[in-house]
Amino acid sequence: MKKLLSSTQKRSRIRARKVPQWCAEYCLSIHYQHGGVICTQVHKQTVVQLALRVADEMDVNIGHEVGYVIPFENCCTSETILRYCTDDMLQREMMSNPFLGNYGVIILDDIHERSIATDVLLGLLKDVLLARPELKLIINSSPHLISKLNSYYGNVPLIEVKNKHPVEVVYLREAQKDSFESILRLIFEIHHSGEKGDIVVFLACEQDIEKVYEIVCEGSNVNPDLGELVVVPLYPKEKGTLFKPIDETEKRYQVYQRRVVLTTSSGESLIWSNSIKFVIDVGVERRKVYNPRIRANSLVMQPISQSQAEIRKQILGSSSSGKLFCLYTEEFASKDMMPLKPAEMQEANLTSMVLFMKRVDIAGLGHCDFMNRPAPESLMQALEDLDYLAALDNDGNLSEFGIIMSEFPLDPQLSKSILASCEFDCVDEVLTIAAMVTAPNCFSHVPHGAEESALTCWKSFLHPEGDHFTLINIYKAYQDTTLNSTSEYCVEKWCHDYFLNCSALRMADVIRAELLEIIKRIELPYAEPAFGSKENTINIKKALLSGYFMQIARDVDGSGNYLMLTHKQVAQLHPLSGYSITRKMPEWVLFHKFSISENNYIRITSEISPELFMQLVPQYYFSNLPPSESKDILQQVMDPLSPISTMNKEQKICETCPETAEQRCALQ
């Protein structure tokens, strides 16, 4: 038996704890002749907590027999026989170990979340199973995906685990405009009913979590005889603790607490408590949908899928009196909800995925049969971007430069900037920028009424050259505080006083150390830091432009309306940008992120000059830009810089560079 599908309607984490332990016992019984066990999860919080729990149950030390691997943190040794990891970390391991020879059993958990890394693993493991008949693959999924998986992998054994108890589902009779009012009314009605049990509320987005959190906290001063109402925001994308049962020893020494968990889509797998008796579901979510034509994410409000609705119901499967309150009608559930959650591969930027596929193609694993084919337009955009970044050779395969770029667990544009920093003698500074933009937002959520104090604190870090340089200032201040503090409490207090996110800065420190280790391992040049000098400032901008020349915008009217160079989208600077705070708007900026929503903001921006841009931009990229006033300005800048005419230059470009990415590149 090589493949096993596991369908579960029970939302406890038993399958992710016990099944890997049983598999480890199996590997022990055959003396690990085919390797150990690895179990993937989508969320890094789940990885860490599962590994800790299983190590405790097996009575072993974490990091020895049982360990975990998440981005920028490896808690394993050569002795580890049971590993938990995020799906993207197992994917990266295939770059150096394509047939995963260290493992005899691979367990893919929660694949119904359909992350890009999960879908890539599902496709590549089909080839690995053919090459390694002894390998066992176990796939855990929700029931809705089982038929699709069966046709994808062939008819394989299926184990189904059902709920212990039925769940009462309550729908709205008719649609309501204001779901917030219904949520708040339900929370307080449940609490005043006196019926014991925690509440989980599934909201559309993180902004809704913050809004409901503030309102419930303001109104949580209820009758003390009913117990305390504790509001717990749970963000799936942040590294934090999971929602678990209150420890028995804690229960003895405190009054009754009813916890209200506020989360969003994909928060289901972060909830591990049998104390949940009530679930409130708004039935919609805000999804990121990537538009390859403008190279930007759009935030779109969409109904959740029927499979997601079922999973939220399953959270109550271990409760004998669970109730699910659906803030939508039965007609909405049957007509507006799609059966399955869309695969991320069909809605996301695929540039990193294509770079990875080109890398594993070197090892003979590039022919990947995806369960859902990627969007062709997104594939072409990804290939075109890698071509612009010099990651591909004339045959569409990875260049030597592209191979080095793939070593970094970063967006390819950021990897390119790091490699360019080696040429421009500013590696130290660009590594800091890379770490800060990869880590969570370093600015804390500001309590109501403290906005002015926070801005005053943040102004002390502002750098006149832009937000990338401000991030360096913040990181250096954090480092200095860490070195000069006598305890971790002092560092946390400093962060609190300056309205900075201490855990995000810690993560940036870890990421930077990992990136520096990669630089040393592949023996790239590393210059001494020179932050503050004029030459260093220009060099940092050159390095950033080398990776982000596709993300340039110009203030077209002098009032902060920035037009993208690659398309006609207009955006404003984010309110936390140093330029927004000082109200000094540069004409040309390089930006790190842009997403289309109610407010079209470009985030993390730094001023650049058109002259510097024209020195570094690939000319075949510039020649393909759509006609615009900005392009005309750049053309005027370029003419004096070049001794040959524009026509001759374009002729030369055509001779040395392929006409289109489509002619050069092919994803197998």
C-alpha positions as CSV (number, residue, x, y, z in Angstrom):
1,M,0.0,0.0,0.0
2,K,1.7,3.2,-1.2
3,K,-1.1,5.7,-0.9
4,L,-3.8,6.2,1.6
5,L,-6.6,8.8,1.6
6,S,-7.9,9.8,5.0
7,S,-11.3,11.6,5.1
8,T,-12.2,13.1,8.4
9,Q,-15.3,14.9,9.8
10,K,-13.7,15.3,13.2
11,R,-11.8,18.5,13.8
12,S,-9.7,17.3,16.8
13,R,-6.0,17.1,16.0
14,I,-5.8,13.4,16.9
15,R,-5.1,12.4,13.3
16,A,-2.2,14.8,13.1
17,R,-0.8,13.5,16.4
18,K,-1.5,9.8,16.5
19,V,-1.2,8.8,12.9
20,P,2.4,10.1,12.6
21,Q,3.2,8.3,15.8
22,W,1.8,5.0,14.4
23,C,3.9,5.6,11.3
24,A,7.0,6.2,13.4
25,E,6.4,2.8,15.1
26,Y,6.0,1.2,11.7
27,C,9.3,2.7,10.5
28,L,10.9,1.5,13.8
29,S,9.6,-2.0,13.1
30,I,11.6,-2.2,9.9
31,H,14.6,-0.5,11.5
32,Y,14.2,2.7,9.5
33,Q,15.6,1.1,6.4
34,H,13.5,3.4,4.2
35,G,13.8,6.5,6.4
36,G,11.7,8.3,9.0
37,V,8.3,10.1,9.0
38,I,7.5,13.6,7.9
39,C,4.1,15.3,8.4
40,T,3.2,18.6,6.6
41,Q,0.9,21.3,7.8
42,V,-0.2,24.6,6.2
43,H,0.4,26.8,9.2
44,K,3.6,27.2,11.1
45,Q,1.8,27.6,14.4
46,T,0.3,24.2,13.9
47,V,3.7,22.6,13.1
48,V,5.3,23.9,16.3
49,Q,2.4,23.0,18.6
50,L,2.0,19.5,17.1
51,A,5.6,18.7,17.5
52,L,5.7,19.9,21.1
53,R,2.5,17.9,21.9
54,V,3.8,14.7,20.2
55,A,7.2,15.0,21.9
56,D,5.4,15.2,25.2
57,E,3.2,12.2,24.5
58,M,6.1,10.1,23.3
59,D,8.1,11.3,26.4
60,V,11.1,12.5,24.3
61,N,12.9,15.8,24.0
62,I,11.8,18.1,21.2
63,G,14.5,18.5,18.6
64,H,15.8,14.9,19.0
65,E,13.5,12.0,18.1
66,V,10.6,14.5,17.3
67,G,11.3,17.9,15.7
68,Y,9.9,20.6,13.5
69,V,11.0,22.7,10.5
70,I,9.3,26.0,9.7
71,P,10.6,28.9,7.6
72,F,13.8,30.3,9.2
73,E,13.6,27.8,12.1
74,N,14.9,24.3,12.2
75,C,14.5,22.3,15.4
76,C,15.7,18.9,14.1
77,T,18.9,16.8,14.2
78,S,20.2,13.9,12.2
79,E,18.5,11.7,14.9
80,T,15.0,13.0,14.3
81,I,12.7,10.2,13.2
82,L,9.4,12.2,13.2
83,R,9.4,15.6,11.7
84,Y,6.6,18.2,11.4
85,C,7.0,20.9,8.8
86,T,5.2,23.4,6.7
87,D,4.4,22.2,3.2
88,D,6.6,24.9,1.7
89,M,9.6,23.6,3.7
90,L,9.2,20.1,2.4
91,Q,8.9,21.6,-1.1
92,R,12.2,23.4,-0.6
93,E,13.9,20.2,0.7
94,M,13.2,18.6,-2.7
95,M,15.6,21.1,-4.2
96,S,18.5,19.2,-2.6
97,N,16.8,15.9,-2.0
98,P,14.4,15.5,-4.9
99,F,13.3,11.9,-4.1
100,L,13.1,12.5,-0.4
101,G,15.2,9.5,0.4
102,N,15.3,10.4,4.1
103,Y,11.7,9.4,4.6
104,G,9.8,6.2,4.5
105,V,6.4,7.8,5.2
106,I,5.1,11.2,4.1
107,I,1.9,12.6,5.6
108,L,0.2,15.5,3.9
109,D,-2.3,17.1,6.3
110,D,-5.1,19.6,5.6
111,I,-4.6,19.6,1.9
112,H,-8.1,21.0,1.4
113,E,-6.6,24.4,2.1
114,R,-5.1,24.1,-1.4
115,S,-1.9,26.2,-0.9
116,I,0.5,26.4,-3.8
117,A,3.1,24.3,-2.0
118,T,0.6,21.6,-1.2
119,D,-0.5,21.3,-4.8
120,V,3.1,21.2,-6.0
121,L,3.9,18.4,-3.5
122,L,0.8,16.4,-4.6
123,G,2.0,16.6,-8.2
124,L,5.7,15.9,-7.6
125,L,5.1,13.0,-5.2
126,K,3.3,11.1,-7.9
127,D,6.7,10.9,-9.7
128,V,8.5,10.2,-6.4
129,L,6.2,7.3,-5.7
130,L,6.9,5.7,-9.1
131,A,10.7,6.0,-8.4
132,R,10.4,4.8,-4.8
133,P,7.9,1.9,-4.6
134,E,8.7,1.4,-0.9
135,L,7.5,5.0,0.0
136,K,4.2,5.3,1.8
137,L,2.0,8.5,1.3
138,I,-0.9,9.4,3.5
139,I,-3.2,12.3,2.6
140,N,-5.6,13.8,5.1
141,S,-8.4,15.9,3.6
142,S,-12.0,16.9,4.1
143,P,-14.6,14.6,2.5
144,H,-15.4,17.1,-0.3
145,L,-12.0,16.6,-1.9
146,I,-11.9,12.8,-1.7
147,S,-13.5,12.0,-5.1
148,K,-11.1,14.5,-6.8
149,L,-8.1,13.0,-5.1
150,N,-9.2,9.4,-5.9
151,S,-9.3,10.3,-9.6
152,Y,-6.0,12.1,-9.4
153,Y,-4.1,9.4,-7.6
154,G,-6.1,6.4,-8.7
155,N,-8.3,4.1,-6.6
156,V,-6.5,4.0,-3.2
157,P,-7.6,2.9,0.2
158,L,-9.8,5.3,2.1
159,I,-10.4,5.6,5.9
160,E,-13.3,7.8,7.0
161,V,-13.6,9.2,10.5
162,K,-17.1,10.5,11.4
163,N,-18.4,12.9,14.0
164,K,-19.4,11.6,17.4
165,H,-22.4,13.9,17.7
166,P,-24.8,15.7,15.3
167,V,-24.6,19.5,15.1
168,E,-27.6,21.8,15.2
169,V,-27.3,24.3,12.2
170,V,-29.3,27.5,12.3
171,Y,-29.7,29.6,9.1
172,L,-31.1,33.1,8.6
173,R,-34.5,33.2,7.0
174,E,-33.6,36.2,4.9
175,A,-30.3,38.0,4.1
176,Q,-29.2,40.9,6.4
177,K,-27.2,43.9,5.5
178,D,-25.3,44.3,8.7
179,S,-23.7,41.1,9.9
180,F,-21.8,42.9,12.7
181,E,-25.1,43.6,14.5
182,S,-26.1,39.9,14.3
183,I,-22.7,38.7,15.5
184,L,-22.7,41.0,18.5
185,R,-26.3,40.2,19.4
186,L,-25.6,36.4,19.2
187,I,-22.5,36.6,21.3
188,F,-24.3,38.4,24.2
189,E,-27.4,36.3,23.9
190,I,-25.4,33.1,24.2
191,H,-23.5,34.5,27.2
192,H,-26.7,35.6,28.9
193,S,-28.3,32.3,28.3
194,G,-25.9,30.8,30.9
195,E,-25.2,27.8,28.7
196,K,-21.5,26.9,29.1
197,G,-19.1,26.7,26.1
198,D,-16.7,28.8,24.1
199,I,-17.6,30.7,20.9
200,V,-15.8,30.8,17.6
201,V,-16.7,33.6,15.1
202,F,-15.5,33.3,11.5
203,L,-15.2,36.8,9.9
204,A,-14.3,37.9,6.4
205,C,-11.0,39.6,7.1
206,E,-8.5,40.8,9.7
207,Q,-10.0,44.3,9.7
208,D,-13.3,42.7,10.8
209,I,-11.5,40.9,13.6
210,E,-10.2,44.2,14.9
211,K,-13.6,45.9,14.6
212,V,-15.5,43.2,16.4
213,Y,-12.7,42.8,19.0
214,E,-13.0,46.5,20.0
215,I,-16.8,46.4,20.2
216,V,-17.1,43.2,22.2
217,C,-14.4,44.3,24.6
218,E,-16.3,47.6,25.2
219,G,-19.5,45.7,25.9
220,S,-18.0,42.7,27.8
221,N,-18.6,44.2,31.3
222,V,-21.5,41.8,31.9
223,N,-23.1,40.3,35.0
224,P,-20.2,38.8,37.0
225,D,-22.4,35.8,37.9
226,L,-22.4,34.8,34.3
227,G,-18.6,34.6,34.2
228,E,-15.9,36.5,32.4
229,L,-16.2,37.1,28.6
230,V,-12.6,36.8,27.1
231,V,-12.1,37.9,23.5
232,V,-9.3,36.1,21.7
233,P,-8.3,37.4,18.2
234,L,-6.7,34.6,16.2
235,Y,-4.8,35.6,13.0
236,P,-4.0,32.6,10.8
237,K,-1.0,34.3,9.1
238,E,0.8,35.3,12.3
239,K,3.0,33.0,14.4
240,G,1.3,32.8,17.8
241,T,-0.3,30.3,20.1
242,L,-3.2,28.1,18.9
243,F,-6.6,28.2,20.5
244,K,-6.5,25.2,23.0
245,P,-8.5,24.1,26.1
246,I,-7.8,25.9,29.4
247,D,-5.5,23.8,31.5
248,E,-7.2,21.9,34.3
249,T,-4.9,23.5,36.9
250,E,-5.9,27.0,35.7
251,K,-9.6,26.1,36.0
252,R,-9.4,25.5,39.7
253,Y,-8.1,29.0,40.5
254,Q,-10.3,31.3,38.4
255,V,-13.9,32.2,37.8
256,Y,-15.6,30.7,34.8
257,Q,-14.4,32.2,31.5
258,R,-16.2,32.0,28.2
259,R,-13.8,32.6,25.4
260,V,-14.8,34.3,22.2
261,V,-12.4,33.4,19.4
262,L,-12.4,35.8,16.4
263,T,-10.7,34.4,13.3
264,T,-10.9,34.3,9.5
265,S,-10.8,31.7,6.7
266,S,-8.1,29.0,7.2
267,G,-8.3,29.6,11.0
268,E,-10.2,26.3,11.4
269,S,-7.0,24.2,11.7
270,L,-5.7,26.5,14.4
271,I,-8.5,25.6,16.8
272,W,-7.8,22.6,19.0
273,S,-10.4,22.8,21.8
274,N,-13.3,20.5,22.8
275,S,-14.7,23.4,24.9
276,I,-16.3,25.0,21.8
277,K,-20.1,24.8,21.8
278,F,-21.0,27.6,19.4
279,V,-19.8,28.7,16.0
280,I,-20.9,31.9,14.2
281,D,-20.1,32.0,10.5
282,V,-20.6,35.0,8.2
283,G,-20.2,32.9,5.1
284,V,-18.0,35.2,3.2
285,E,-14.2,35.9,3.0
286,R,-11.9,38.5,1.6
287,R,-9.5,36.7,-0.8
288,K,-6.4,37.8,-2.5
289,V,-6.7,37.3,-6.2
290,Y,-3.6,38.1,-8.3
291,N,-4.0,40.0,-11.6
292,P,-1.0,39.1,-13.8
293,R,-1.7,41.9,-16.2
294,I,-1.1,44.6,-13.6
295,R,1.1,42.5,-11.3
296,A,-1.0,43.2,-8.3
297,N,-3.3,41.5,-5.8
298,S,-7.0,42.5,-5.6
299,L,-8.8,42.0,-2.4
300,V,-12.2,40.5,-3.4
301,M,-15.1,39.7,-1.1
302,Q,-16.5,36.2,-2.0
303,P,-18.7,33.5,-0.5
304,I,-16.8,30.7,1.2
305,S,-17.1,27.2,-0.4
306,Q,-19.4,24.5,0.8
307,S,-16.4,22.5,1.9
308,Q,-15.3,25.4,4.1
309,A,-18.7,25.7,5.6
310,E,-18.7,22.0,6.4
311,I,-15.3,22.2,8.0
312,R,-16.5,25.0,10.3
313,K,-19.4,22.7,11.3
314,Q,-16.9,19.9,12.1
315,I,-15.3,22.0,14.8
316,L,-18.4,21.1,16.9
317,G,-18.2,17.4,16.1
318,S,-16.9,16.5,19.5
319,S,-19.5,18.5,21.4
320,S,-22.9,16.8,22.3
321,S,-24.8,20.1,22.1
322,G,-22.9,22.2,19.5
323,K,-24.7,24.9,17.5
324,L,-23.7,26.5,14.3
325,F,-25.2,29.9,13.5
326,C,-25.0,30.6,9.8
327,L,-25.4,34.3,9.1
328,Y,-26.7,33.5,5.6
329,T,-29.7,31.7,4.1
330,E,-29.9,28.0,3.0
331,E,-30.5,29.3,-0.5
332,F,-27.2,31.3,-0.4
333,A,-25.4,28.1,0.8
334,S,-26.7,26.0,-2.1
335,K,-26.6,28.5,-4.9
336,D,-23.9,31.0,-4.2
337,M,-21.3,28.8,-2.6
338,M,-19.0,26.7,-4.8
339,P,-18.5,23.1,-3.8
340,L,-14.7,23.4,-3.3
341,K,-12.3,26.1,-2.2
342,P,-10.4,27.6,-5.2
343,A,-6.8,26.4,-5.4
344,E,-4.3,29.1,-4.5
345,M,-2.4,28.2,-7.7
346,Q,-5.2,29.6,-9.8
347,E,-5.4,32.9,-7.9
348,A,-1.8,33.8,-6.9
349,N,1.5,35.1,-8.2
350,L,3.3,32.1,-9.6
351,T,6.8,33.5,-10.0
352,S,8.3,31.8,-6.9
353,M,6.6,28.5,-7.9
354,V,7.9,28.6,-11.5
355,L,11.5,29.4,-10.2
356,F,11.2,26.3,-7.9
357,M,9.9,24.1,-10.7
358,K,12.7,25.2,-13.0
359,R,15.1,24.3,-10.1
360,V,13.7,20.7,-9.6
361,D,13.6,20.2,-13.3
362,I,17.4,20.0,-13.1
363,A,16.9,16.9,-10.9
364,G,14.4,15.4,-13.4
365,L,11.3,16.3,-11.5
366,G,10.0,19.2,-13.6
367,H,7.1,17.3,-15.3
368,C,4.4,18.0,-12.7
369,D,0.8,16.9,-13.2
370,F,-1.0,19.5,-11.2
371,M,-4.4,18.6,-9.7
372,N,-5.6,22.0,-11.0
373,R,-3.7,23.5,-13.9
374,P,-2.2,27.0,-13.1
375,A,-3.8,29.9,-15.0
376,P,-1.9,30.3,-18.3
377,E,-1.7,34.1,-18.1
378,S,-0.2,33.9,-14.6
379,L,2.4,31.3,-15.9
380,M,3.4,33.5,-18.8
381,Q,3.7,36.6,-16.5
382,A,5.9,34.5,-14.1
383,L,8.2,33.3,-16.9
384,E,8.4,36.9,-18.3
385,D,9.4,38.2,-14.8
386,L,12.0,35.6,-14.3
387,D,13.4,36.5,-17.8
388,Y,13.6,40.2,-16.8
389,L,15.4,39.2,-13.6
390,A,18.0,37.2,-15.7
391,A,17.0,34.0,-13.9
392,L,16.6,32.2,-17.3
393,D,18.9,31.4,-20.1
394,N,18.2,31.6,-23.8
395,D,16.6,28.1,-23.7
396,G,14.2,29.0,-20.9
397,N,16.1,27.0,-18.3
398,L,17.6,28.3,-15.1
399,S,20.7,30.4,-15.6
400,E,23.5,30.2,-13.1
401,F,22.1,33.4,-11.6
402,G,18.7,31.8,-11.3
403,I,20.1,28.8,-9.5
404,I,21.7,31.1,-6.9
405,M,18.4,33.0,-6.6
406,S,16.5,29.8,-5.9
407,E,18.7,29.2,-2.8
408,F,17.0,32.0,-1.0
409,P,13.6,31.3,0.5
410,L,12.3,34.6,-0.7
411,D,10.4,36.3,-3.5
412,P,12.6,36.2,-6.6
413,Q,12.7,40.0,-6.8
414,L,14.1,40.2,-3.3
415,S,16.6,37.4,-4.0
416,K,17.8,39.4,-7.0
417,S,18.2,42.5,-4.9
418,I,20.4,40.6,-2.5
419,L,22.6,39.2,-5.3
420,A,22.9,42.7,-6.7
421,S,23.9,44.0,-3.3
422,C,27.0,41.8,-3.5
423,E,28.0,43.8,-6.6
424,F,27.2,47.2,-5.1
425,D,28.9,46.5,-1.7
426,C,25.8,46.9,0.4
427,V,24.9,43.3,1.4
428,D,24.7,44.1,5.1
429,E,22.0,46.8,4.6
430,V,20.0,44.9,2.0
431,L,19.9,41.8,4.2
432,T,18.4,43.9,6.9
433,I,15.8,45.3,4.5
434,A,15.0,41.7,3.2
435,A,14.5,40.5,6.7
436,M,12.3,43.4,7.7
437,V,10.0,43.1,4.7
438,T,9.8,39.3,5.1
439,A,8.9,39.4,8.8
440,P,5.4,40.5,9.9
441,N,4.7,44.2,10.1
442,C,7.1,45.8,12.7
443,F,4.5,48.5,13.7
444,S,2.1,47.5,16.5
445,H,-1.6,48.0,16.3
446,V,-2.2,51.4,17.9
447,P,-4.9,51.6,20.6
448,H,-7.7,54.1,20.0
449,G,-6.6,57.5,21.3
450,A,-2.8,56.8,21.1
451,E,-2.3,57.6,17.4
452,E,-0.5,60.9,18.0
453,S,1.9,59.3,20.5
454,A,2.7,56.5,18.1
455,L,3.4,58.8,15.3
456,T,5.7,60.9,17.5
457,C,7.7,57.7,18.4
458,W,7.8,56.5,14.8
459,K,9.1,59.8,13.5
460,S,12.3,59.3,15.5
461,F,13.2,56.4,13.1
462,L,12.3,58.2,9.8
463,H,15.0,58.3,7.1
464,P,14.7,61.0,4.4
465,E,15.6,58.6,1.7
466,G,12.6,56.4,2.2
467,D,10.8,53.6,4.1
468,H,13.4,50.9,3.2
469,F,16.0,53.0,5.0
470,T,13.6,53.6,7.9
471,L,13.3,49.9,8.4
472,I,17.1,49.7,8.7
473,N,17.0,52.4,11.4
474,I,14.3,50.5,13.3
475,Y,16.2,47.2,13.1
476,K,19.5,48.9,14.2
477,A,17.7,50.6,17.1
478,Y,16.2,47.2,18.1
479,Q,19.6,45.6,17.9
480,D,21.2,48.3,20.0
481,T,18.5,47.9,22.6
482,T,18.9,44.1,22.7
483,L,22.7,44.4,23.2
484,N,22.4,47.1,25.9
485,S,19.4,45.5,27.8
486,T,19.9,43.4,30.9
487,S,16.7,41.3,30.3
488,E,14.2,40.4,27.6
489,Y,11.6,42.4,29.6
490,C,13.6,45.6,28.9
491,V,13.5,44.9,25.1
492,E,9.8,44.2,25.2
493,K,9.2,47.4,27.2
494,W,11.2,49.4,24.7
495,C,9.2,48.0,21.8
496,H,5.9,48.7,23.7
497,D,7.0,52.3,24.4
498,Y,7.8,52.9,20.7
499,F,4.6,51.0,19.5
500,L,6.7,48.4,17.8
501,N,5.9,44.7,17.4
502,C,8.6,42.8,19.4
503,S,7.8,39.4,18.0
504,A,8.1,40.7,14.5
505,L,11.5,42.3,15.2
506,R,12.7,39.0,16.8
507,M,11.5,37.2,13.6
508,A,13.4,39.7,11.5
509,D,16.5,39.0,13.5
510,V,16.1,35.2,12.9
511,I,15.4,35.7,9.1
512,R,18.5,38.0,8.7
513,A,20.7,35.4,10.4
514,E,19.4,32.7,8.1
515,L,20.0,34.8,5.0
516,L,23.5,35.7,6.1
517,E,24.2,31.9,6.6
518,I,23.1,31.3,3.0
519,I,25.4,34.1,1.8
520,K,28.3,32.5,3.6
521,R,27.4,29.0,2.4
522,I,27.4,29.9,-1.3
523,E,30.5,32.1,-0.7
524,L,29.1,35.4,-2.0
525,P,31.1,38.6,-1.3
526,Y,30.1,40.4,1.9
527,A,31.3,44.1,2.3
528,E,31.6,45.9,5.6
529,P,28.5,47.9,6.6
530,A,28.6,51.6,5.6
531,F,25.1,52.7,6.3
532,G,24.8,56.5,6.3
533,S,27.3,57.4,3.6
534,K,26.0,59.0,0.4
535,E,27.7,56.3,-1.7
536,N,26.1,53.5,0.4
537,T,22.6,55.1,0.0
538,I,23.0,55.1,-3.8
539,N,24.2,51.6,-3.8
540,I,21.3,50.4,-1.7
541,K,18.9,52.0,-4.2
542,K,20.8,50.3,-7.1
543,A,20.4,46.9,-5.4
544,L,16.7,47.5,-4.8
545,L,16.2,48.7,-8.3
546,S,17.9,45.6,-9.7
547,G,15.1,43.5,-8.3
548,Y,12.1,45.9,-8.2
549,F,12.4,47.8,-11.5
550,M,9.0,46.5,-12.3
551,Q,7.5,48.3,-9.3
552,I,8.1,52.0,-10.0
553,A,5.5,54.8,-9.8
554,R,5.4,58.5,-10.5
555,D,3.5,61.3,-8.8
556,V,1.6,62.6,-11.9
557,D,0.1,65.7,-10.3
558,G,2.2,66.6,-7.3
559,S,-0.5,65.7,-4.9
560,G,0.5,62.1,-4.1
561,N,-1.4,60.3,-6.9
562,Y,1.1,57.7,-8.1
563,L,0.7,56.1,-11.5
564,M,2.3,52.7,-12.0
565,L,4.9,52.6,-14.7
566,T,3.7,49.3,-16.1
567,H,-0.1,50.1,-16.2
568,K,-2.6,52.9,-15.6
569,Q,-3.4,52.1,-12.0
570,V,-3.2,55.0,-9.6
571,A,-2.4,54.6,-5.9
572,Q,-1.5,56.6,-2.8
573,L,1.3,56.2,-0.3
574,H,0.3,54.1,2.7
575,P,-0.5,56.3,5.8
576,L,2.5,54.7,7.7
577,S,4.9,55.7,5.0
578,G,7.5,58.2,6.1
579,Y,6.6,60.4,3.2
580,S,2.9,60.4,4.3
581,I,3.9,61.3,7.9
582,T,6.2,64.2,6.8
583,R,3.9,65.1,3.9
584,K,6.9,65.3,1.5
585,M,5.9,63.5,-1.7
586,P,8.8,62.5,-4.1
587,E,8.1,62.4,-7.8
588,W,9.5,58.9,-8.5
589,V,9.3,56.0,-6.0
590,L,10.2,52.3,-5.9
591,F,7.6,50.4,-3.9
592,H,7.6,46.9,-2.3
593,K,3.8,46.1,-2.3
594,F,0.7,47.2,-4.0
595,S,-2.8,45.7,-3.7
596,I,-6.2,46.9,-5.1
597,S,-8.8,47.3,-2.4
598,E,-11.0,50.1,-1.0
599,N,-7.8,52.1,-0.6
600,N,-5.2,51.5,-3.3
601,Y,-2.0,51.9,-1.3
602,I,1.6,51.3,-2.3
603,R,3.6,50.2,0.7
604,I,7.3,50.5,1.7
605,T,8.4,53.2,-0.7
606,S,11.7,54.9,-1.3
607,E,12.6,57.8,-3.6
608,I,14.6,57.0,-6.8
609,S,15.8,59.1,-9.7
610,P,14.8,58.4,-13.3
611,E,18.5,58.6,-14.2
612,L,19.3,55.8,-11.7
613,F,16.4,53.8,-13.0
614,M,17.5,54.0,-16.6
615,Q,21.0,52.9,-15.7
616,L,19.8,49.6,-14.2
617,V,16.6,48.7,-16.0
618,P,16.9,45.9,-18.6
619,Q,16.4,47.6,-21.9
620,Y,14.2,44.9,-23.4
621,Y,11.9,45.5,-20.4
622,F,11.9,49.2,-21.0
623,S,11.1,48.8,-24.7
624,N,8.0,46.7,-23.8
625,L,6.5,49.3,-21.5
626,P,3.2,50.8,-22.7
627,P,3.3,54.3,-24.1
628,S,2.8,57.0,-21.4
629,E,4.0,60.4,-20.2
630,S,6.3,58.6,-17.7
631,K,8.0,56.6,-20.4
632,D,8.5,59.7,-22.5
633,I,10.3,61.3,-19.5
634,L,12.5,58.3,-19.1
635,Q,13.2,58.2,-22.8
636,Q,14.4,61.8,-22.6
637,V,16.6,60.8,-19.7
638,M,18.0,57.8,-21.6
639,D,19.0,59.7,-24.8
640,P,21.8,61.8,-23.3
641,L,23.1,58.8,-21.4
642,S,23.6,56.8,-24.6
643,P,26.1,57.6,-27.4
644,I,23.9,55.7,-29.9
645,S,20.5,56.6,-31.1
646,T,17.4,55.0,-29.6
647,M,16.7,53.2,-32.8
648,N,20.2,51.7,-33.0
649,K,19.9,50.7,-29.3
650,E,16.6,48.9,-29.8
651,Q,18.2,47.1,-32.8
652,K,21.0,45.9,-30.7
653,I,18.6,44.8,-28.0
654,C,16.6,42.7,-30.5
655,E,19.8,41.0,-31.6
656,T,21.0,40.1,-28.1
657,C,17.7,39.5,-26.4
658,P,14.7,37.3,-27.4
659,E,11.6,39.0,-28.5
660,T,9.2,37.5,-26.0
661,A,9.3,35.4,-22.9
662,E,6.9,33.0,-24.6
663,Q,9.6,32.2,-27.3
664,R,12.3,31.6,-24.7
665,C,10.6,29.9,-21.8
666,A,8.6,26.8,-21.3
667,L,7.3,25.3,-18.1
668,Q,7.3,21.6,-18.2
